[in-house]
Amino acid sequence: MTNLLPGHRDNPSAPGVPAKIIRDFSKVAVAVASDNLNRLHGTRALRPYHPGKRLIGTAVTVKTRPGDNMTLHKAFARLRPGDVLVVDGGGDLQQGLVGEIMMSRAKAMGVAGFVIDGAIRDVGALEALDFPCFARGVTHRGPYKTGPGEINVPVAIDGMVVMPGDVVLGDEDGLLAFDRAVASELLALVRKQEAREADALKAIAEGRLDNPYIGVSAPSEASQ
């Protein structure tokens, strides 16, 4: 850690999320993971700007003054392959914090993606770049570069607390983060729900779905 004063902290990145956790959650739907985190966690206003791309990786966090990306540039020294840059920009939409150049550099480094609680720009180029990015909005106006900011500190992203080293998971439905320490327990619950949902879809296809919420079963062919 280079400085203890708030607004200037630059902490080392947490160890990367183990490869097994990344593999286990690589195809898990965010909605299913969210259901098993009591439906309380995850973002609401951030949207994906990378059609069809999933996001999973280790959180490297940044807290920056709204509209200023100096600390984001500094954070590149902390980024490794598989990391997700998670930026608390205060939800500000006046200045874009990242664009094509920064995302192209991150992709070349093997970074897994960006999460920006603020604005981005160069959206057309970003879609062609095929780099996972969640953001609150878009603007053509560029950022300032004067600071202050902090690296690898707890941040709040659209109401979701993200700690350095958390697992970040995103798909077309949205985005959430969780402590790697709960990954095994969460995965077991996810697998059970996936099995229940697969059974429900099979029952629908066979015309025999029970509706557990109102206690009504779909009529079988024999009763029609």
C-alpha positions in Angstrom: 0.0 0.0 0.0 1.6 3.3 -1.1 -0.5 5.8 1.0 -2.9 5.5 3.9 -4.7 8.8 3.2 -8.3 8.4 1.8 -8.3 9.5 -1.8 -4.8 8.3 -2.5 -4.7 4.6 -1.5 -3.2 2.2 -4.0 -3.4 -1.3 -2.7 -2.0 -4.5 -4.3 -4.6 -6.7 -6.1 -6.0 -9.7 -4.3 -5.0 -13.1 -5.5 -6.8 -14.2 -8.6 -10.0 -16.2 -8.2 -9.0 -19.9 -8.5 -9.4 -21.4 -11.9 -11.9 -24.0 -10.6 -14.3 -21.3 -9.5 -14.0 -19.6 -12.8 -14.8 -22.9 -14.6 -17.6 -23.8 -12.3 -19.4 -20.5 -12.8 -18.4 -19.9 -16.4 -21.9 -20.9 -17.7 -24.0 -20.1 -14.6 -26.9 -17.7 -15.4 -26.8 -14.5 -13.3 -30.5 -14.9 -12.6 -30.0 -18.3 -11.0 -27.0 -17.1 -9.0 -29.0 -14.1 -7.9 -31.9 -16.3 -6.8 -29.6 -18.1 -4.5 -28.1 -14.9 -3.1 -31.6 -14.1 -1.7 -32.3 -11.8 -4.7 -30.7 -8.9 -2.8 -27.4 -8.6 -4.5 -26.4 -7.3 -8.0 -26.8 -4.2 -10.0 -30.0 -2.8 -11.4 -29.1 0.2 -13.7 -25.9 -1.0 -15.3 -26.4 -2.6 -18.8 -24.1 -4.7 -21.0 -22.5 -3.1 -24.0 -21.1 -6.3 -25.4 -23.9 -8.3 -27.1 -23.7 -12.0 -26.4 -20.5 -11.9 -24.2 -20.4 -13.3 -20.6 -18.2 -11.7 -18.0 -16.4 -13.6 -15.2 -13.2 -12.7 -13.3 -11.5 -11.3 -10.3 -12.5 -7.8 -9.1 -9.8 -5.1 -9.2 -11.6 -2.1 -7.8 -11.3 1.7 -8.4 -13.0 4.5 -6.6 -12.7 7.8 -8.6 -13.9 11.3 -8.6 -16.9 11.4 -10.9 -15.8 12.3 -14.5 -12.1 11.7 -13.8 -10.2 8.6 -15.1 -6.6 9.3 -13.9 -6.9 6.5 -11.3 -8.2 4.1 -13.9 -5.0 4.7 -15.9 -3.0 4.0 -12.7 -5.0 0.8 -12.1 -3.7 -0.7 -15.3 -0.4 -1.4 -13.4 -2.5 -3.7 -11.1 -4.4 -5.5 -13.8 -3.7 -9.1 -14.8 -5.2 -11.6 -17.2 -8.6 -12.7 -15.9 -9.2 -9.5 -13.8 -12.3 -7.3 -14.1 -11.8 -3.6 -13.6 -14.7 -2.5 -11.3 -15.0 1.3 -11.2 -17.1 3.3 -8.7 -17.6 6.5 -10.7 -20.5 7.7 -8.6 -23.0 6.9 -11.4 -22.0 10.1 -13.1 -23.0 10.4 -16.8 -21.4 13.7 -17.6 -18.0 12.4 -18.7 -17.0 9.1 -20.2 -14.5 7.2 -18.0 -13.3 4.7 -20.6 -13.5 4.3 -24.4 -12.0 2.3 -27.3 -8.3 3.0 -26.5 -8.5 1.8 -22.8 -10.6 -1.2 -23.6 -8.4 -2.2 -26.5 -5.4 -2.1 -24.2 -7.2 -4.1 -21.5 -8.2 -6.7 -24.0 -4.7 -7.1 -25.3 -3.6 -7.6 -21.7 -6.0 -10.4 -21.2 -8.3 -8.5 -18.9 -11.7 -10.2 -18.6 -13.8 -7.0 -18.8 -14.9 -3.7 -17.3 -17.7 -2.7 -14.9 -18.2 1.1 -14.9 -20.7 2.8 -12.6 -20.5 5.8 -14.8 -20.4 6.6 -18.5 -18.4 5.1 -21.4 -18.0 6.3 -25.0 -17.0 4.9 -28.4 -19.8 2.4 -28.1 -19.8 1.4 -31.8 -16.1 0.6 -31.6 -16.6 -1.3 -28.3 -19.3 -3.5 -29.8 -16.9 -4.4 -32.7 -14.1 -5.0 -30.1 -16.1 -7.7 -28.5 -14.9 -6.9 -25.0 -17.2 -7.4 -22.0 -18.3 -4.1 -20.5 -21.1 -3.1 -18.2 -21.8 0.6 -17.7 -24.5 3.0 -16.5 -24.7 5.0 -19.7 -23.0 6.7 -22.7 -21.7 10.1 -23.5 -19.4 11.6 -26.1 -17.7 13.9 -23.5 -14.3 12.7 -22.4 -12.9 12.5 -18.9 -10.7 14.8 -16.8 -7.4 13.5 -15.5 -6.6 15.2 -12.2 -7.8 12.7 -9.5 -8.1 11.9 -6.7 -8.9 8.2 -6.5 -8.2 4.9 -4.9 -7.3 1.4 -6.1 -8.3 -1.9 -4.5 -10.6 -0.6 -1.9 -14.3 -1.5 -1.2 -16.6 0.2 -3.7 -20.3 0.5 -4.2 -21.5 -0.2 -7.7 -25.2 0.8 -8.2 -25.9 -0.3 -4.7 -23.8 -3.5 -4.8 -20.7 -3.6 -2.6 -17.7 -5.1 -4.3 -14.5 -6.0 -2.5 -11.1 -6.5 -4.2 -10.8 -10.1 -5.2 -14.5 -10.8 -5.4 -15.9 -13.0 -8.1 -17.6 -10.8 -10.8 -20.3 -12.5 -12.9 -22.3 -10.9 -15.7 -24.5 -11.9 -18.6 -27.3 -10.3 -20.7 -29.6 -10.2 -17.6 -27.2 -8.2 -15.4 -24.3 -8.3 -13.0 -23.4 -9.5 -9.6 -20.3 -10.1 -7.4 -19.7 -12.5 -4.5 -17.0 -13.5 -2.1 -15.0 -16.5 -3.4 -15.4 -18.0 0.1 -19.1 -18.8 -0.6 -18.5 -20.2 -4.1 -18.8 -23.8 -3.1 -22.0 -23.4 -1.1 -23.5 -21.1 -3.8 -22.6 -23.6 -6.6 -24.4 -26.4 -4.8 -27.6 -24.3 -4.6 -27.2 -23.2 -8.2 -26.9 -26.8 -9.4 -30.1 -27.8 -7.5 -32.0 -24.9 -9.1 -30.7 -25.7 -12.6 -31.9 -29.3 -12.1 -35.4 -28.1 -11.0 -35.7 -25.7 -13.9 -34.6 -28.4 -16.4 -37.3 -30.7 -15.0 -39.9 -27.9 -15.2 -39.0 -27.2 -18.9 -39.2 -30.9 -19.6 -42.6 -31.1 -18.0 -43.8 -28.1 -20.0 -42.7 -29.8 -23.2 -44.5 -33.0 -22.1 -47.7 -31.1 -21.1 -47.6 -32.2 -17.5 -46.3 -29.1 -15.5 -47.5 -28.6 -12.0 -48.0 -25.0 -10.9 -46.7 -25.1 -7.3 -47.8 -21.5 -6.6 -51.5 -22.2 -7.0 -51.6 -26.0 -6.7 -52.9 -26.6 -10.2 -51.6 -29.2 -12.6 -51.7 -28.9 -16.4 -54.3 -31.4 -17.8 -52.9 -34.5 -19.4 -53.8 -35.6 -22.8 -56.0 -38.4 -21.3 -58.1 -36.0 -19.4 -58.7 -33.6 -22.4 
